Amino acid sequence: MKSIEPTIKANDAPPPRAAERILQVARDLFYRQGIRAIGVDEIVRRAGVTKPSLYRSFPSKDELAASYLRHYDLEFWERFDEAVNAHPGDPRAQIVAFLTRVGKRTQRPDYRGCGMTNAAVEYPEHGHPARVVSEANKQELRRRLRAMAAAMGAGDAETLGDGLLLLIEGAYISGQLFGAGGPAQSVARNADFLIEASLKK
């Protein structure tokens, strides 16, 4: 599975090595076991640092979780943009290419779905730093999918964009439930069926 985090925001200074280790360990544990399930003691033990080192770089566990998700967000859009750039001017092919890769990832034994979706489920309170990052990611994905649906000439671009988003979220969840051979493997094909039906209207 491709590394899902950490990249540093372009306008940030590179963090010290201790912060990099902390973030790498947190990323791994948060994605595989859940953010709430992992305590700061476990993170510092595995990173080989002290608790004061963690709090010098991340004022709280909530901020560490938000940092993990900000890096996740950057890599998510890198993958999305790779699919877009591979098919310039063809939003239908862009979406199918992106979802083909999503479908393949869902078949891996270590697949744990989308870190953004998982964090939103873990943190129902809307002001929580982790949820704020997750909501922004999903809102932007919805905006882009609706814009791509409009560029395809869909009569009801908003409904098509939302339908594609629902397929994507369904793939994230069903990939965890069914694993290899599950319905998420056909998410790209189902998206193409939905697009075709929408364009015929």
C-alpha positions in Angstrom: 0.0 0.0 0.0 1.3 3.4 -0.9 2.5 5.5 2.0 -0.4 7.7 2.9 1.1 10.4 4.8 3.6 12.4 5.7 4.4 15.2 3.4 5.0 18.6 4.8 2.8 21.5 3.7 4.7 23.7 1.2 4.8 26.8 3.5 6.0 24.9 6.5 9.6 24.5 7.6 10.8 20.9 7.7 10.1 19.4 11.2 12.9 18.1 13.3 13.7 14.4 13.0 11.9 13.6 16.3 8.7 15.2 14.9 9.1 13.2 11.7 9.4 9.9 13.6 6.4 10.8 15.8 4.2 11.6 12.8 5.3 8.5 10.9 4.5 6.3 13.9 1.2 8.1 14.6 0.2 7.9 10.9 0.7 4.1 10.9 -1.1 3.5 14.2 -4.0 6.0 13.5 -4.7 4.5 10.1 -4.5 0.9 11.1 -6.1 1.0 14.6 -8.0 4.3 14.8 -7.1 7.6 16.3 -9.0 7.2 19.6 -7.6 3.7 20.2 -4.0 5.0 20.3 -2.6 6.9 23.3 0.3 9.3 23.3 2.3 6.8 25.5 2.2 4.2 22.7 3.2 6.7 20.1 6.3 8.0 22.0 7.3 4.5 22.9 7.3 3.3 19.3 8.9 6.5 18.0 11.7 6.2 20.6 11.2 9.8 21.8 10.0 11.4 25.1 6.6 12.8 25.7 8.0 16.4 26.0 9.4 15.9 22.5 6.0 15.1 21.2 4.4 18.1 22.8 7.1 20.4 21.6 6.1 19.5 18.0 2.3 18.9 18.5 0.6 20.8 21.3 -2.0 18.0 21.8 -3.0 14.6 20.5 -5.8 16.4 18.7 -3.3 18.5 16.8 -1.2 15.4 16.0 -4.3 13.8 14.6 -5.1 16.9 12.5 -1.5 16.9 11.3 -1.7 13.2 10.2 -4.9 14.1 8.3 -3.4 17.2 6.6 -0.7 15.0 5.2 -3.2 12.4 4.2 -5.1 15.1 2.4 -2.0 16.1 0.4 -1.4 12.6 -0.7 -5.0 12.0 -1.5 -5.0 14.9 -3.9 -1.7 13.8 -5.4 -3.4 10.5 -6.4 -6.5 12.2 -7.6 -4.5 14.7 -9.7 -2.4 11.9 -11.2 -5.6 10.4 -12.6 -6.7 13.8 -13.9 -3.4 14.5 -15.5 -3.3 11.1 -17.2 -6.5 12.0 -19.2 -6.4 15.7 -20.0 -9.8 17.1 -21.1 -11.6 13.8 -20.4 -13.4 14.0 -17.0 -15.1 10.7 -17.5 -11.8 8.8 -18.1 -10.3 10.8 -15.2 -12.9 9.5 -12.7 -12.7 6.0 -14.0 -8.9 6.0 -13.7 -9.0 7.3 -10.2 -11.7 4.7 -9.1 -9.8 1.9 -10.8 -7.0 2.5 -8.5 -9.3 2.8 -5.5 -10.9 -0.5 -6.4 -7.4 -2.2 -6.6 -6.4 -0.7 -3.2 -9.6 -2.1 -1.5 -8.5 -5.6 -2.4 -5.3 -5.5 -0.3 -5.3 -7.4 3.0 -4.0 -4.3 4.9 -6.7 -2.0 3.5 -8.4 0.1 6.2 -10.5 2.4 4.0 -10.2 6.2 3.8 -8.4 7.8 6.8 -10.6 10.9 6.3 -13.9 8.9 6.4 -12.6 6.9 9.4 -11.7 10.1 11.3 -15.1 11.7 10.6 -16.8 8.6 12.1 -14.5 8.7 15.1 -15.1 12.4 15.8 -18.8 13.3 15.4 -18.2 16.8 17.0 -17.9 19.2 14.1 -15.4 21.5 15.7 -12.8 18.8 16.4 -9.5 19.5 14.6 -9.5 16.1 13.0 -13.0 16.4 11.8 -12.4 19.9 10.4 -9.7 18.5 8.1 -11.8 15.5 7.1 -14.9 17.6 6.3 -12.8 20.0 4.1 -11.4 17.1 2.1 -14.9 15.6 1.5 -16.4 19.0 0.6 -13.6 19.6 -1.9 -14.1 16.1 -3.4 -17.8 16.8 -3.8 -17.1 20.1 -5.5 -14.7 18.6 -7.9 -16.9 15.6 -8.8 -19.8 17.9 -9.5 -17.6 20.1 -11.7 -16.4 17.1 -13.6 -20.0 15.9 -14.1 -20.8 19.3 -15.5 -17.8 19.2 -17.8 -19.1 15.9 -19.1 -22.4 17.5 -20.1 -24.6 15.8 -17.5 -28.1 17.2 -17.4 -28.1 17.0 -13.6 -24.4 17.5 -12.7 -25.0 17.9 -9.0 -26.9 14.6 -8.7 -24.3 12.7 -10.8 -21.4 14.2 -8.8 -23.1 13.2 -5.5 -23.8 9.8 -6.9 -20.1 9.3 -7.7 -19.2 10.5 -4.2 -21.6 7.9 -2.7 -20.0 5.2 -4.8 -16.6 6.2 -3.5 -17.6 6.3 0.1 -19.3 2.9 -0.3 -16.1 1.5 -1.8 -14.1 2.7 1.2 -16.4 1.0 3.7 -17.2 -2.2 1.7 -13.5 -2.7 1.1 -13.0 -3.1 4.8 -16.0 -5.4 5.2 -15.5 -7.7 2.3 -11.8 -7.5 1.4 -10.6 -9.3 -1.7 -13.4 -10.2 -4.1 -15.8 -7.8 -2.5 -18.0 -5.3 -4.3 -15.5 -2.4 -4.1 -13.4 -4.1 -6.8 -16.1 -3.0 -9.3 -16.4 0.6 -8.2 -14.9 2.1 -11.4 -17.3 0.0 -13.6 -20.3 1.0 -11.6 -19.2 4.6 -11.8 -19.0 4.4 -15.5 -22.5 2.8 -15.7 -23.8 5.7 -13.6 -22.1 8.3 -15.8 -23.5 6.6 -19.0 -27.0 6.6 -17.6 -26.8 10.2 -16.5 -25.5 11.4 -19.9 -28.4 9.7 -21.7 -31.0 11.8 -19.9 
